Amino acid sequence: MELRPATSDDIGSIARLHADSWRRNYRGAYSDEFLDGNVDADRLAAWTDRLAPTPPTSTCTIVAELDGVVIGFAHTVVDDDPKWGSLVDNLHVVHGSKRRGIGSRLMSATAEAVLARTPCPALYLWVLKQNTAAQSFYEAIGGSRAGEKIDESPAGDRIEAFRYAWPDATTLALASPR
C-alpha cells in the first residue's frame, strides 16, 4: 500500500468511496432520500471543488492506494481553529479494507503533514454520534472526546456529532509505521 498526496486524477475515486462510506455509516443521520439519490453528485461536486485544478495550500488530502486503486483517504484543513488546530474533515476507508491499519496509517501521515506545515501541533475532527465504531477507533489511536455539536448535513438533516481531539499530533505521527 502506498500513501501519497491526492491529485485531481483521484476525484472520481475519492467521491465514490466517500459516497459509499456515507451510505454505509450515516444511514439514520442523513435522509435515505439523499443517501440513495444525490449523495454521488454531491460528493463528486465537493471533491471536484477541493482537488481541481490545484488544491489550496490550506488543505491536505492523502490517499491510500493499493495496486492502483484508492482504498482510503484523509482530508485535513490546516490551522482550521485557533484552539483545536487542524481539522481532519474526512477519513474514510473502503468497507472491505477496514481493520487493516489503513485508517491509522492515514492519520499518522496526516499528522506528519500538519506538523510539517504549521507550528500548531493540534488535530481534531467531528464524528457522528451514531458512528460508535469510528469513536472506538479514534479513542484507540489516542483521541479524546472534547465536546459535541448539533449541525446540518449537506442534505439539510439535523445531525449530532462529537469532537475528538489530539492536542499534540506528534503522538499520531509516531504511532503508525509508514
C-alpha positions in Angstrom: 0.0 0.0 0.0 1.2 3.5 -0.9 0.2 6.7 0.8 0.5 9.8 -1.4 -1.0 13.3 -1.8 -4.3 13.3 -3.7 -4.4 14.8 -7.2 -7.2 15.8 -9.5 -6.9 12.4 -11.1 -8.3 11.0 -7.8 -11.5 13.0 -7.8 -13.8 10.2 -9.0 -12.3 7.5 -6.8 -12.5 9.6 -3.7 -16.0 10.8 -4.4 -17.2 7.2 -5.0 -15.5 6.0 -1.8 -16.9 8.9 0.2 -20.5 8.4 -1.0 -20.3 4.6 -0.3 -18.9 5.3 3.2 -21.8 7.8 3.9 -24.4 5.3 2.7 -23.0 2.6 5.0 -22.2 4.7 8.1 -24.6 7.7 8.0 -27.9 6.0 7.4 -30.3 7.2 10.0 -28.4 10.5 10.4 -28.7 11.6 6.8 -32.0 11.1 5.0 -32.4 7.9 2.9 -33.6 10.1 0.0 -30.2 11.9 0.0 -28.1 8.7 0.5 -30.0 6.8 -2.2 -30.1 9.7 -4.6 -28.0 12.8 -4.7 -25.0 11.7 -2.5 -22.9 10.7 -5.5 -23.4 14.0 -7.3 -22.9 15.9 -4.0 -19.6 14.2 -3.2 -18.4 14.5 -6.8 -19.1 18.2 -6.8 -17.4 18.6 -3.4 -14.2 16.7 -4.5 -14.1 18.5 -7.8 -14.1 21.7 -5.8 -11.5 20.5 -3.3 -9.0 19.0 -5.8 -9.3 20.7 -9.1 -7.5 22.3 -10.7 -5.0 22.8 -7.9 -5.8 22.0 -4.2 -5.4 25.0 -1.9 -2.3 25.1 0.3 -4.6 25.3 3.4 -5.7 21.7 2.9 -4.1 18.4 2.7 -5.6 15.3 1.1 -3.8 12.0 1.4 -4.9 8.8 -0.4 -4.1 5.2 0.4 -3.6 3.2 -2.8 -3.2 -0.5 -3.4 -2.5 -1.8 -6.8 -3.6 1.5 -8.4 -6.9 1.6 -6.5 -7.8 4.2 -3.9 -8.7 2.3 -0.7 -8.8 5.2 1.7 -8.3 8.9 2.1 -7.9 11.6 4.7 -8.7 15.3 4.1 -7.5 18.0 6.5 -8.0 21.7 6.8 -4.7 23.1 8.2 -4.9 25.6 11.1 -8.7 25.5 11.0 -9.3 26.6 14.6 -7.0 28.6 16.9 -7.8 26.3 19.9 -8.3 22.9 18.3 -5.8 23.2 15.4 -6.2 21.4 12.1 -9.5 19.8 11.2 -9.4 16.2 9.9 -12.6 16.8 7.8 -12.8 13.4 6.3 -11.3 10.0 6.9 -12.7 7.1 5.0 -11.5 3.6 4.2 -13.1 1.1 1.7 -15.6 -1.0 3.7 -13.9 -4.4 2.9 -10.5 -3.0 3.9 -11.3 -1.7 7.4 -9.4 -3.0 10.5 -6.2 -3.5 8.5 -4.4 -0.4 9.8 -5.2 1.8 6.8 -7.0 4.4 8.9 -4.2 4.5 11.4 -1.6 5.0 8.7 -3.7 7.8 7.1 -4.0 9.5 10.5 -0.2 9.2 11.0 0.5 10.6 7.6 -2.0 13.4 8.2 -0.3 14.3 11.5 3.1 14.3 9.8 1.8 16.6 7.0 0.2 19.0 9.6 3.4 19.1 11.7 5.4 20.0 8.6 3.1 22.9 7.6 2.2 24.6 10.9 3.7 25.3 14.3 0.3 24.3 15.9 0.5 20.5 16.6 -3.2 20.0 17.5 -5.6 18.0 15.4 -9.3 17.4 15.8 -12.3 16.0 14.0 -16.1 15.6 14.3 -17.7 12.1 14.3 -21.4 11.4 14.2 -22.9 10.4 17.5 -24.3 7.2 15.9 -20.9 6.2 14.5 -19.7 4.3 17.5 -17.2 2.2 15.5 -15.3 5.4 14.4 -15.5 6.7 18.0 -13.8 3.5 19.2 -11.1 3.8 16.5 -10.3 7.4 17.4 -10.1 6.5 21.1 -7.8 3.6 20.3 -5.4 5.9 18.5 -5.3 8.4 21.3 -8.1 10.8 20.6 -10.2 12.2 23.4 -13.8 13.3 23.2 -13.8 17.1 23.7 -17.3 18.5 23.0 -20.3 18.0 20.9 -22.5 19.9 18.5 -25.7 19.8 16.6 -25.2 20.6 12.9 -26.8 20.2 9.5 -25.8 17.6 6.9 -25.2 18.6 3.2 -28.8 17.5 2.6 -30.2 19.6 5.5 -30.6 16.9 8.0 -30.1 17.6 11.7 -27.1 15.7 13.0 -25.3 15.3 16.3 -21.6 14.9 16.4 -18.7 14.6 18.9 -15.4 16.3 18.7 -12.3 14.2 19.1 -9.0 15.9 19.7 -5.3 15.3 19.8 -3.6 18.2 21.5 -0.2 17.1 20.0 -0.2 15.3 16.7 3.3 14.2 17.3 2.0 11.1 19.1 -0.1 10.2 16.0 2.8 10.8 13.6 5.0 8.4 15.5 2.3 5.8 16.1 2.0 4.0 12.8 4.7 2.6 10.5 4.9 4.2 7.1 
